[in-house]
């Protein structure tokens, strides 16, 4: 058992559920005492009934009624305590699950974006999904259950030891193999889930392809249904194969331990008969001893199973703690980090010797980038696919952790700025911008969630971006939900979604705006027109345009050319054309391609 993991779990339970913990402790103590009382009452009841039959003494009736009433009261109290405890277990489990899931969501939001590129991260994320509240209280509950069982055991041991010490030994024998086998089974079950997580993710992905209305179109058109079903079937059988092996082992283990339990009980029964014949035991004593042996045997088996279950649950809880302790990538203590007020970029962004790689042993995606961007300057970052343009944008905004080189805002290292404060400095429209399945108000208002209820300003931004006209055609205007993912909302065209994303960026009102190829799906002329429109809208902002189409960004104050992660050229469009280097070659090769395409369409 990992004591450190159990200690952390206990601290979380104690902080959030002192009342539940104390209630569980008291209820388990009471539940531990009641079986002993029931055993004594049963013994007395049998003896009283026998005496009534043998002696025909009417006074025994009253005694029997008292014993029966006592049995009823104890059994009813036991049942009430159990159901009361089960109710509060479930309620607290739900509460704790919410707390843990909130912690997981918070952690996910803090983890650097480059970690999302790793498959191990997604596998880990899948493993910790589900009801963690129940898993957290399980080992605590089981420890307290052990306390209850231990009280039972002490009582039964005292009772049986007075009859014969060998009865104690026979009751204990079966518990040892049960503990060892269940512990091994639990570990094997965790490892099977651990190793099958990638296959499980693929199964979920294939099912998603069939269920999602966007992806199912192509599956039908390309006749992929049978092929993907076979792929799903193969993966499913791989997972099921291991699961069936585990079930087989589990059943074999149960059969083995139950056989040992039955055998030891049979031997103990013979001993009880021998003791009864050699000592003067009443029928009630005989029945009570038999019940005590069987009960003690079950209790030893139960306590061994509880210890094994605690070990098994700790494996899952440790996996959760490992996730919550993933490094966030920042080298700055939160208490030492500083705020950088929105809209106060006074001078420049200064990038010094910036390099970046996803994996410590992998290749450099960015290599020794040095660049200064003045306040209010319009910069275009260009290059072929894979040149590092998007990675560059994610590094300077703090989405990717910077481990080699520095990025300064007005001389302040962005690693020293609180992430939330840093993100306020940037409005970004990514190529794969989000399309939220909520209202128009929310889709725009999410640019600044603190003002998401400022409907007047949202509508002003929508008019400025030219989307108010089509929103007014919706039945519920700005309250209209968009998309079909969650609700029966309005579907928008690609261009309309792009303008929603633009409105969101404008509503945020940040000092620095980054447009990371949000119009790459459009034709070159449309993209050029939209970029020029963006340039006018953000005339008083520092803007970074990212594009692989050079004809769209000729208006920029300065053009930065990336190739294989290196900054190889910078200047105005005319300057770079005059240099006749990489930019010149890219520009003319694209111009020739567009010209030949136009000619072929005539």
C-alpha distance (Angstrom), angle and dihedral (degrees) to the residues before:
residue distance angle dihedral
X1 . . .
X2 3.79 . .
X3 3.81 101.7 .
X4 3.81 93.4 -170.1
X5 3.81 91.8 55.7
X6 3.80 91.3 46.0
X7 3.80 89.9 49.3
X8 3.83 91.7 52.9
X9 3.80 91.3 47.4
X10 3.81 90.9 49.3
X11 3.81 91.4 50.5
X12 3.81 91.4 53.7
X13 3.80 91.3 47.3
X14 3.82 92.0 47.0
X15 3.82 93.6 49.2
X16 3.80 93.5 49.1
X17 3.79 102.9 30.9
X18 3.80 116.7 26.8
X19 3.80 89.8 143.4
X20 3.82 92.8 51.4
X21 3.82 91.1 48.0
X22 3.82 93.8 51.1
X23 3.82 91.4 44.3
X24 3.82 90.8 51.0
X25 3.80 91.5 48.1
X26 3.81 94.0 51.4
X27 3.82 94.1 42.7
X28 3.82 92.3 50.4
X29 3.81 91.4 50.8
X30 3.82 90.2 51.5
X31 3.82 91.9 44.8
X32 3.80 88.2 50.4
X33 3.81 92.6 56.3
X34 3.83 100.4 43.9
X35 3.87 97.9 69.7
X36 3.81 89.7 56.8
X37 3.80 90.7 51.5
X38 3.83 91.0 47.8
X39 3.82 90.7 50.0
X40 3.82 91.6 52.1
X41 3.81 92.3 45.7
X42 3.83 90.9 49.8
X43 3.78 91.6 51.4
X44 3.81 92.2 48.6
X45 3.81 92.1 45.4
X46 3.82 93.1 53.0
X47 3.78 92.2 47.9
X48 3.81 91.5 47.4
X49 3.81 92.5 49.7
X50 3.83 91.4 49.2
X51 3.80 90.7 49.1
X52 3.80 89.6 49.9
X53 3.81 91.0 51.5
X54 3.78 94.2 45.7
X55 3.82 100.9 39.7
X56 3.81 101.4 26.2
X57 3.82 88.4 -138.8
X58 3.85 110.0 168.3
X59 3.81 91.1 -157.9
X60 3.80 88.9 70.0
X61 3.82 89.6 67.2
X62 3.78 91.4 70.2
X63 3.81 91.7 47.1
X64 3.83 91.4 49.0
X65 3.82 91.4 50.2
X66 3.82 90.4 51.8
X67 3.83 90.7 49.9
X68 3.82 92.3 48.3
X69 3.81 90.7 48.1
X70 3.80 88.8 49.3
X71 3.83 90.9 51.4
X72 3.80 90.3 49.5
X73 3.81 92.8 48.9
X74 3.81 94.3 47.4
X75 3.83 93.6 44.3
X76 3.83 92.3 47.1
X77 3.79 92.0 47.5
X78 3.81 89.7 49.2
X79 3.82 90.7 51.3
X80 3.83 93.3 47.3
X81 3.81 91.9 50.3
X82 3.83 91.6 48.9
X83 3.82 94.8 50.4
X84 3.80 92.3 42.6
X85 3.83 89.5 51.3
X86 3.83 93.0 45.9
X87 3.81 90.1 52.6
X88 3.80 94.0 51.9
X89 3.82 90.9 43.0
X90 3.80 90.0 58.2
X91 3.82 94.4 43.3
X92 3.80 92.8 49.3
X93 3.81 90.9 43.9
X94 3.82 89.6 57.1
X95 3.81 91.6 47.1
X96 3.80 92.0 48.5
X97 3.81 91.5 45.9
X98 3.82 89.3 57.0
X99 3.82 91.3 49.3
X100 3.81 93.0 48.6
X101 3.81 94.1 44.9
X102 3.81 89.4 50.9
X103 3.82 88.3 52.3
X104 3.80 90.1 50.2
X105 3.82 92.3 49.3
X106 3.80 90.5 48.2
X107 3.79 90.4 49.9
X108 3.80 92.0 48.7
X109 3.81 89.8 52.8
X110 3.84 90.4 52.0
X111 3.81 98.0 46.3
X112 3.83 112.3 102.5
X113 3.77 113.9 -103.7
X114 3.81 92.9 -119.9
X115 3.82 89.8 65.8
X116 3.82 86.9 63.8
X117 3.80 87.5 65.9
X118 3.83 90.7 67.5
X119 3.80 121.3 89.2
X120 3.81 92.0 -149.8
X121 3.80 88.4 63.3
X122 3.81 92.6 55.6
X123 3.80 91.5 45.2
X124 3.80 89.0 52.0
X125 3.80 91.0 47.9
X126 3.81 91.7 52.4
X127 3.81 92.3 49.3
X128 3.81 93.5 56.0
X129 3.80 94.3 47.4
X130 3.78 118.6 110.0
X131 3.77 135.2 45.7
X132 3.80 104.3 -17.2
X133 3.80 92.9 164.6
X134 3.80 91.3 71.4
X135 3.79 91.2 47.7
X136 3.80 91.5 50.7
X137 3.78 96.6 52.8
X138 3.82 93.4 38.9
X139 3.85 97.3 80.4
X140 3.83 91.6 42.4
X141 3.78 89.8 48.1
X142 3.79 90.5 47.1
X143 3.80 92.3 50.4
X144 3.79 89.8 52.9
X145 3.79 88.8 44.0
X146 3.80 86.8 56.2
X147 3.81 87.5 55.1
X148 3.82 89.6 53.5
X149 3.80 92.6 46.8
X150 3.81 90.8 46.2
X151 3.82 90.5 56.3
X152 3.81 88.5 51.7
X153 3.79 91.2 47.5
X154 3.81 93.9 50.5
X155 3.80 90.8 52.0
X156 3.81 94.2 47.1
X157 3.81 91.9 44.1
X158 3.80 91.1 53.4
X159 3.80 90.9 48.6
X160 3.84 96.0 46.4
X161 3.78 95.6 41.1
X162 3.77 88.8 61.1
X163 3.82 88.4 56.5
X164 3.86 100.3 40.7
X165 3.83 132.8 -32.1
X166 3.85 92.0 -138.5
X167 3.80 89.9 68.3
X168 3.81 88.1 64.7
X169 3.82 91.7 53.8
X170 3.82 94.0 49.2
X171 3.79 89.7 50.1
X172 3.81 92.4 53.1
X173 3.83 102.3 44.1
X174 3.83 99.1 81.7
X175 3.82 94.0 50.2
X176 3.83 95.6 70.1
X177 3.85 98.9 61.6
X178 3.82 89.4 40.0
X179 3.81 92.0 57.9
X180 3.83 94.1 46.3
X181 3.81 95.0 46.2
X182 3.83 95.9 44.5
X183 3.79 91.4 48.2
X184 3.81 90.2 52.6
X185 3.79 91.6 46.2
X186 3.81 91.7 51.3
X187 3.79 92.6 50.4
X188 3.80 91.1 47.3
X189 3.81 90.8 49.6
X190 3.81 91.2 52.8
X191 3.81 91.9 47.9
X192 3.80 91.6 49.3
X193 3.81 90.0 52.9
X194 3.82 89.9 45.3
X195 3.81 94.3 52.2
X196 3.81 95.0 39.4
X197 3.81 94.5 52.3
X198 3.86 94.7 95.3
X199 3.82 91.0 50.1
X200 3.82 89.5 46.3
X201 3.80 90.6 52.5
X202 3.80 90.3 51.2
X203 3.81 90.1 51.2
X204 3.81 90.4 52.7
X205 3.81 90.3 46.8
X206 3.81 93.7 52.7
X207 3.81 90.8 48.1
X208 3.83 88.3 49.6
X209 3.82 90.2 53.6
X210 3.80 89.5 57.2
X211 3.82 96.0 43.3
X212 3.80 101.7 42.4
X213 3.78 113.0 89.9
X214 3.80 92.4 -144.3
X215 3.81 96.5 53.4
X216 3.80 99.6 35.3
X217 3.84 90.7 68.3
X218 3.79 93.5 64.6
X219 3.81 92.7 42.1
X220 3.79 89.1 59.1
X221 3.80 96.7 41.8
X222 3.82 92.5 50.4
X223 3.82 92.1 40.7
X224 3.81 92.2 -123.0
X225 3.80 96.5 145.8
X226 3.80 98.4 99.3
X227 3.81 94.1 38.6
X228 3.81 93.3 52.2
X229 3.82 91.4 43.0
X230 3.81 89.2 56.1
X231 3.80 90.6 48.0
X232 3.82 89.4 50.1
X233 3.82 90.9 47.3
X234 3.81 92.3 51.4
X235 3.81 93.2 50.4
X236 3.81 91.6 43.4
X237 3.80 91.7 53.5
X238 3.81 90.6 49.3
X239 3.79 90.6 55.3
X240 3.81 94.4 41.2
X241 3.81 91.7 49.5
X242 3.81 91.5 62.7
X243 3.79 92.0 41.3
X244 3.81 92.4 52.6
X245 3.81 90.1 49.6
X246 3.80 89.0 53.8
X247 3.83 91.8 48.2
X248 3.80 89.8 49.9
X249 3.80 91.4 50.5
X250 3.80 90.4 46.3
X251 3.80 93.3 52.7
X252 3.81 92.1 44.9
X253 3.81 89.3 51.3
X254 3.81 92.0 49.8
X255 3.79 91.1 48.6
X256 3.81 91.6 49.7
X257 3.80 95.9 47.6
X258 3.81 92.7 43.7
X259 3.82 89.4 51.4
X260 3.80 90.7 51.8
X261 3.82 90.3 47.2
X262 3.81 92.1 49.9
X263 3.80 92.1 47.3
X264 3.79 94.5 49.6
X265 3.81 91.1 46.0
X266 3.79 90.6 51.5
X267 3.82 90.7 52.1
X268 3.81 89.5 46.6
X269 3.83 89.9 51.0
X270 3.80 91.0 55.2
X271 3.79 88.6 50.4
X272 3.82 90.6 50.4
X273 3.83 90.1 52.0
X274 3.82 89.8 49.7
X275 3.81 91.6 49.2
X276 3.81 91.2 47.6
X277 3.80 91.2 52.4
X278 3.81 93.7 47.8
X279 3.80 98.3 40.0
X280 3.76 132.4 44.3
X281 3.82 102.0 -104.6
X282 3.76 122.1 162.0
X283 3.79 121.2 -129.6
X284 3.79 87.7 -107.4
X285 3.79 90.5 53.5
X286 3.82 90.5 48.8
X287 3.83 92.5 52.1
X288 3.79 91.9 43.5
X289 3.82 92.4 50.8
X290 3.81 90.7 49.7
X291 3.79 91.1 49.1
X292 3.80 91.2 46.1
X293 3.82 92.6 51.8
X294 3.79 92.2 48.9
X295 3.79 91.6 42.2
X296 3.80 93.1 48.2
X297 3.79 90.8 48.0
X298 3.80 90.4 52.2
X299 3.80 90.8 46.6
X300 3.81 93.0 52.4
X301 3.81 89.4 48.2
X302 3.80 89.8 47.2
X303 3.78 94.1 50.3
X304 3.83 91.7 49.0
X305 3.81 89.1 50.2
X306 3.82 90.9 49.0
X307 3.81 91.9 53.0
X308 3.82 90.1 48.6
X309 3.82 91.1 48.6
X310 3.81 91.5 50.4
X311 3.81 89.0 53.5
X312 3.82 90.6 48.8
X313 3.82 95.2 47.3
X314 3.81 89.8 49.1
X315 3.82 88.9 61.8
X316 3.82 90.8 60.0
X317 3.81 94.3 41.4
X318 3.81 90.9 49.7
X319 3.81 88.4 51.9
X320 3.82 88.6 54.4
X321 3.81 92.8 47.9
X322 3.82 89.6 48.6
X323 3.80 87.8 56.3
X324 3.80 94.1 47.0
X325 3.82 89.4 50.2
X326 3.81 96.3 53.6
X327 3.79 108.3 131.6
X328 3.77 112.9 -103.4
X329 3.79 91.1 -145.5
X330 3.78 98.2 -119.5
X331 3.81 120.4 120.7
X332 3.78 91.8 -158.5
X333 3.76 124.2 97.3
X334 3.81 109.8 -125.6
X335 3.81 90.4 -127.3
X336 3.80 90.6 53.8
X337 3.82 96.0 45.5
X338 3.78 116.9 105.4
X339 3.80 135.4 -141.7
X340 3.78 120.6 -114.1
X341 3.78 108.4 -159.0
X342 3.78 116.8 -129.0
X343 3.79 116.9 -102.9
X344 3.78 98.1 15.5
X345 3.80 101.6 109.2
X346 3.79 97.7 138.9
X347 3.78 104.6 173.8
X348 3.78 124.8 -0.8
X349 3.77 154.9 -39.7
X350 3.79 108.3 -109.0
X351 3.82 119.0 -162.7
X352 3.81 115.8 -169.2
X353 3.82 126.0 -172.1
X354 3.80 92.7 -30.0
X355 3.80 114.9 -175.9
X356 3.79 128.7 165.6
X357 3.80 139.3 -174.7
X358 3.81 129.7 174.2
X359 3.76 94.1 -141.0
X360 3.83 125.7 35.1
X361 3.81 88.5 -129.9
X362 3.80 95.2 39.5
X363 3.79 133.1 92.1
X364 3.80 124.4 -77.1
X365 3.81 112.4 -97.4
X366 3.82 90.6 -172.4
X367 3.80 121.9 27.7
X368 3.77 124.6 -158.9
X369 3.82 98.5 -40.8
X370 3.83 115.3 -170.5
X371 3.80 117.8 -176.5
X372 3.81 142.7 143.6
X373 3.80 121.5 -153.2
X374 3.80 116.0 -167.1
X375 3.79 122.7 -141.3
X376 3.83 109.8 -88.3
X377 3.81 93.2 14.0
X378 3.82 120.0 138.9
X379 3.80 108.8 -137.8
X380 3.81 127.5 -175.4
X381 3.81 119.5 -158.2
X382 3.79 111.6 -160.0
X383 3.77 139.2 171.9
X384 3.78 141.7 121.0
X385 3.81 122.1 -68.5
X386 3.80 111.4 -67.4
X387 3.80 94.6 23.2
X388 3.83 92.4 121.0
X389 3.81 101.8 -102.3
X390 3.81 98.2 134.6
X391 3.80 92.0 39.9
X392 3.81 87.9 54.1
X393 3.83 90.4 54.2
X394 3.81 92.6 48.1
X395 3.81 91.9 49.7
X396 3.78 97.5 51.4
X397 3.82 91.5 47.2
X398 3.81 93.1 51.3
X399 3.81 94.7 -113.9
X400 3.80 88.4 119.6
X401 3.82 117.0 43.7
X402 3.80 114.5 -113.9
X403 3.79 111.2 -135.0
X404 3.79 98.9 156.6
X405 3.80 118.3 47.1
X406 3.79 131.0 -4.6
X407 3.80 140.5 -92.4
X408 3.83 117.0 -158.0
X409 3.80 130.7 -166.9
X410 3.81 106.8 -159.1
X411 3.79 88.4 -22.9
X412 3.82 95.6 -48.9
X413 3.81 117.1 121.0
X414 3.82 107.5 -123.0
X415 3.81 88.5 -139.3
X416 3.81 86.1 66.8
X417 3.81 93.6 53.1
X418 3.79 122.2 89.6
X419 3.83 108.0 -105.3
X420 3.81 93.6 -125.4
X421 3.80 91.1 50.4
X422 3.82 91.3 46.4
X423 3.82 94.0 50.5
X424 3.82 89.9 53.7
X425 3.79 88.2 65.1
X426 3.82 92.7 63.7
X427 3.78 136.0 62.8
X428 3.79 108.5 -168.4
X429 3.78 132.4 -173.5
X430 3.80 108.1 -167.5
X431 3.77 126.0 -159.8
X432 3.82 87.6 -114.4
X433 3.82 95.5 41.7
X434 3.81 117.8 176.0
X435 3.77 122.2 -94.0
X436 3.80 103.7 -158.0
X437 3.81 116.8 -151.2
X438 3.80 90.9 -135.5
X439 3.80 137.8 88.9
X440 3.80 126.2 -53.4
X441 3.80 88.3 -111.8
X442 3.79 90.5 56.9
X443 3.81 95.5 42.4
X444 3.80 89.8 58.0
X445 3.81 97.0 31.5
X446 3.81 92.9 56.4
X447 3.80 85.8 77.7
X448 3.81 86.1 78.2
X449 3.78 109.3 13.0
X450 3.81 91.2 -171.1
X451 3.83 88.1 66.1
X452 3.81 97.7 36.2
X453 3.81 89.2 121.0
X454 3.83 94.2 53.0
X455 3.80 94.2 104.4
X456 3.78 94.5 169.2
X457 3.80 93.3 57.8
X458 3.81 91.8 43.5
X459 3.80 90.3 54.7
X460 3.82 90.6 47.1
X461 3.83 90.3 54.6
X462 3.81 90.7 46.5
X463 3.81 91.1 54.4
X464 3.80 90.4 47.4
X465 3.81 90.7 52.7
X466 3.80 92.9 46.5
X467 3.81 98.5 -116.0
X468 3.80 100.3 108.5
X469 3.81 91.2 87.4
X470 3.82 96.4 62.2
X471 3.83 92.5 37.9
X472 3.82 89.5 57.3
X473 3.82 88.1 59.1
X474 3.80 90.9 63.2
X475 3.80 116.3 96.8
X476 3.81 93.1 -125.7
X477 3.81 95.5 32.8
X478 3.82 110.8 -154.3
X479 3.81 91.8 -1.6
X480 3.81 89.6 64.4
X481 3.80 114.3 120.1
X482 3.78 115.0 -129.7
X483 3.80 127.8 -135.1
X484 3.80 131.7 5.8
X485 3.81 100.7 -100.4
X486 3.82 97.4 100.3
X487 3.79 105.6 1.7
X488 3.78 139.4 21.0
X489 3.79 90.3 -94.6
X490 3.79 135.2 153.3
X491 3.79 119.1 -74.3
X492 3.81 115.2 -134.9
X493 3.77 130.5 -157.3
X494 3.80 120.3 -113.2
X495 3.80 90.9 -103.0
X496 3.80 92.6 50.3
X497 3.80 91.6 50.7
X498 3.81 89.1 50.4
X499 3.79 90.6 54.8
X500 3.80 90.2 48.4
X501 3.82 87.8 53.8
X502 3.82 90.1 47.7
X503 3.81 90.3 50.8
X504 3.79 89.6 51.2
X505 3.81 90.8 53.3
X506 3.81 91.7 47.5
X507 3.79 92.4 47.6
X508 3.79 89.7 56.3
X509 3.80 88.4 60.1
X510 3.80 95.5 -157.4
X511 3.78 123.0 170.7
X512 3.81 95.1 -122.9
X513 3.81 122.5 48.0
X514 3.81 123.9 -166.1
X515 3.80 121.4 -168.0
X516 3.82 106.6 -166.5
X517 3.81 102.8 -168.1
X518 3.83 94.3 -64.1
X519 3.81 89.3 160.1
X520 3.81 99.0 45.7
X521 3.81 91.1 117.9
X522 3.83 91.0 60.8
X523 3.77 127.2 85.0
X524 3.84 116.2 -94.5
X525 3.81 95.8 -103.3
X526 3.81 93.5 50.2
X527 3.78 90.7 46.7
X528 3.83 91.2 50.0
X529 3.81 91.2 51.3
X530 3.81 93.0 48.2
X531 3.82 92.9 47.4
X532 3.81 90.1 51.9
X533 3.81 88.9 48.6
X534 3.82 89.4 50.3
X535 3.79 89.4 50.3
X536 3.79 91.4 56.0
X537 3.81 94.1 45.5
X538 3.80 92.1 50.7
X539 3.79 95.7 39.8
X540 3.81 92.8 132.0
X541 3.82 94.7 45.2
X542 3.78 136.3 83.0
X543 3.80 102.4 -109.1
X544 3.80 132.0 -168.2
X545 3.81 114.5 -165.9
X546 3.81 116.1 -163.4
X547 3.78 117.9 -163.6
X548 3.78 142.5 140.5
X549 3.83 90.3 -150.2
X550 3.77 107.6 85.9
X551 3.78 97.8 -168.4
X552 3.82 90.2 66.8
X553 3.80 98.0 59.7
X554 3.81 106.0 43.6
X555 3.82 89.8 115.8
X556 3.84 92.9 64.8
X557 3.82 119.4 117.8
X558 3.77 88.6 -130.6
X559 3.79 134.9 6.6
X560 3.80 121.8 -147.5
X561 3.80 116.7 -157.2
X562 3.82 119.3 -154.0
X563 3.79 125.5 -168.8
X564 3.82 124.1 175.9
X565 3.80 89.2 -16.2
X566 3.82 95.1 -52.3
X567 3.80 128.2 113.8
X568 3.80 100.3 -128.1
X569 3.82 103.1 163.8
X570 3.79 141.8 14.5
X571 3.80 134.7 177.4
X572 3.79 142.5 89.6
X573 3.78 121.0 -47.7
X574 3.80 92.4 -101.8
X575 3.81 92.6 47.0
X576 3.77 93.4 51.0
X577 3.79 93.0 46.1
X578 3.80 87.8 52.0
X579 3.82 91.5 51.6
X580 3.82 90.1 59.0
X581 3.80 94.2 -150.7
X582 3.81 131.9 117.0
X583 3.80 96.8 -37.4
X584 3.82 90.9 48.2
X585 3.81 91.2 51.4
X586 3.81 93.6 46.4
X587 3.79 93.3 46.7
X588 3.80 95.1 50.0
X589 3.80 94.3 42.7
X590 3.82 89.3 54.0
X591 3.82 91.2 44.8
X592 3.82 90.8 52.1
X593 3.82 90.9 48.1
X594 3.83 92.8 50.5
X595 3.83 91.2 45.5
X596 3.80 93.3 50.1
X597 3.80 90.5 46.9
X598 3.82 92.2 51.9
X599 3.82 91.3 47.2
X600 3.81 91.9 50.2
X601 3.82 90.6 52.8
X602 3.79 93.5 55.5
